[in-house]
Amino acid sequence: MRKALWLLFGLGTALQTGVASAQHREVGAHEHGRGTLNIAMEGTRVTMELEVPGADIVGFEHAAKTKKQKAAVEKAKTQLAAPLALFVLPAAAACKLGEAKVEIEGGADDHDHGKGKDKSAKGASKGHHEQGHSEFRAQYALECASPASLTAIEFAYFKTFAAAQKLEVNVITSKGQTKFEVTRGKPRIDLAGMM
């Protein structure tokens, strides 16, 4: 059962990634304000994967250069490492965080290209960062004592990150896969009957 659930999740994610890559090639840029949250529920375990543009989280996508920008990145990492504050589950489900991993891919990560480098290295790195887009990626593992009580998720995520506008949410359980679009104006999904 677990293998089948992860296979289904992997297939859905692969299809979505292929579509996103095709859209990226056609449009030439990702859409700010929109991220993706994948949720897989099996037994008492809930795993989540969040991918969002750096601009939605810290307000910029280039390498953090100033002290203020570096502090914003560190604060964001701390906030993203606390999924139960961002994605509020019913208290009756009694969910606890088992593991959280937060990474930055692309330009928002701190790449110090110090003064000791030659101009050609600086120019190449500057061009790379101007063209690149950063993305925050987080992975979470939760254990829920009463998974049948997972009837909804409230998205405090939008209160925490003011530039975030939408999340595409894919939920996979033993009963199937469902896709939701969660927005700042509608920050809740109903999961009743999915467990």
KOLLORO-766999 format. One record per residue (C-alpha): residue in three letters; x, y, z. Coordinates in steps of 0.02 Angstrom, whole numbers, plus 32768, in hexadecimal, padded with zeros to 4 digits. Example, Ala and Ser with C-alpha at 12.3 -4.5 7.8 and 13.67 -1.06 7.14 Angstrom:
! KOLLORO-766999
ALA82677F1F8186/SER82AC7FCB8165/
//
This chain:
! KOLLORO-766999
MET800080008000/ARG8089807A8030/LYS80E780567F8E/ALA804980727F29/LEU802681177F81/TRP80D681587F61/LEU80D1811A7EAE/LEU802F817A7E93/PHE807A82137EE8/GLY811882067E7E/LEU80B581F37DDD/GLY8049828A7E07/THR80E282F17E34/ALA813F82BA7D97/LEU80AC82E97D29/GLN809C83907D81/THR815783B17D71/GLY815183897CB8/VAL80C184027C9E/ALA811884877D07/SER81B884717CA2/ALA815884817BFF/GLN8102851E7C40/HIS81A985647C78/ARG81F285497BCA/GLU815A85967B75/VAL8141862B7BE8/GLY81F786437C18/ALA81D986657CD2/HIS8182861D7D68/GLU80EB86727DB3/HIS810A86D77E50/GLY808786C57ED8/ARG8068860C7EAF/GLY80B485757F02/THR809384BA7F0F/LEU807084507FA9/ASN806B83937F96/ILE8021832F8027/ALA802382718037/MET7FC5821E80C6/GLU7FDD816880F3/GLY7FAA81208199/THR7FE681978220/ARG806E81E581B2/VAL805682868151/THR80DF82C280DD/MET80E1836D808B/GLU814C83BE8005/LEU814284797FE9/GLU818E84D67F54/VAL817A85937F46/PRO81D386207EEA/GLY825186807F53/ALA81F887247F2F/ASP815C86E27F87/ILE81BD86BA8025/VAL824387418036/GLY821287C17FB2/PHE82A887A47F3F/GLU82F587197ED8/HIS83AB874C7EC8/ALA8435871A7F3F/ALA841F87697FEA/LYS849D87F87FEA/THR8474886E8078/LYS846988468131/LYS83AE88678126/GLN839887EC8095/LYS8402876780EB/ALA839B877D8189/ALA82FA876B8122/VAL833886C680D9/GLU836686828185/LYS82BE86B981CD/ALA82648665813B/LYS82C385C28155/THR828F85C3820C/GLN81D985E781E0/LEU81D58561815A/ALA822084E281D4/ALA818084F1823D/PRO80FA84A681CC/LEU807684948253/ALA807785528267/LEU8061856981AA/PHE7FE884DB8185/VAL7F7384CE821A/LEU7F2A84218232/PRO7E9883F782A5/ALA7ED383E4835A/ALA7E7083418366/ALA7EE882F182E7/ALA7F7583078367/CYS7FFD831F82E3/LYS80B283368314/LEU8145836882A7/GLY81C082DB828D/GLU8235832E8210/ALA824583D081AD/LYS82C383F98125/VAL82CC84A580D1/GLU833A84D0803C/ILE834E855E7FC0/GLU837185377F0B/GLY83AB85BF7E94/GLY83D186767EB0/ALA839186977F61/ASP8415862B7FB4/ASP84A886897FFD/HIS8534867D7F7B/ASP85BB86F57FB3/HIS862287267F1C/GLY869D878E7F84/LYS870D881C7F50/GLY87A387AB7F2F/LYS875687647E8F/ASP878487A67DE3/LYS8708880B7D7A/SER86E1877B7D03/ALA86A8870C7D93/LYS863E879A7DD9/GLY85F087BB7D2F/ALA85C787057D12/SER857B86F17DBE/LYS851787927DAD/GLY84CD875A7D08/HIS84A486B07D51/HIS844486FB7DE4/GLU83E787797D78/GLN83A686EC7D09/GLY8384866D7D94/HIS82EF865E7E05/SER82FB861C7EB5/GLU828485A47F05/PHE826B85707FB8/ARG824E84B57FCE/ALA821784658070/GLN81F483B1809E/TYR8195837E813A/ALA816C82DA8191/LEU80DF82DC8210/GLU80958256827F/CYS7FDD826882A9/ALA7F9282018338/SER7EE1821282F1/PRO7EEE82218233/ALA7E31820E821E/SER7E2482BA826F/LEU7E86830B81E0/THR7DEA835B8198/ALA7E3084048162/ILE7ECC846E8152/GLU7ED185288178/PHE7F5A8587811C/ALA7FAB86038193/TYR803485FE810F/PHE7FE3869480B9/LYS7FEB86FC8159/THR80A286CF8170/PHE80D886F380BD/ALA80838792807D/ALA80B7877D7FC6/ALA807186CC7FB8/GLN7FCB86C97F5A/LYS7FA486147F2A/LEU7FD685627F4F/GLU7FAE84CE7EE0/VAL7F8F84447F5F/ASN7F95838D7F2D/VAL7F5583137FB1/ILE7F6F82587FA2/THR7F1F81DB8019/SER7EF28124800D/LYS7E4A815F7FC5/GLY7E9981BC7F32/GLN7EE382607EFA/THR7E90830C7F03/LYS7ECE83B57EC7/PHE7EA184597F1B/GLU7ECA850F7EF9/VAL7EDF856E7F9B/THR7EE6862C7F95/ARG7F0086BD800B/GLY7E4386DC8000/LYS7E188623801B/PRO7EA085E08090/ARG7E4E853A80BF/ILE7E32848E8074/ASP7DB4840C80AB/LEU7DF7835B80B9/ALA7D5B83098102/GLY7D46825880BF/MET7DF5824E8075/MET7E4281E480FF/
//
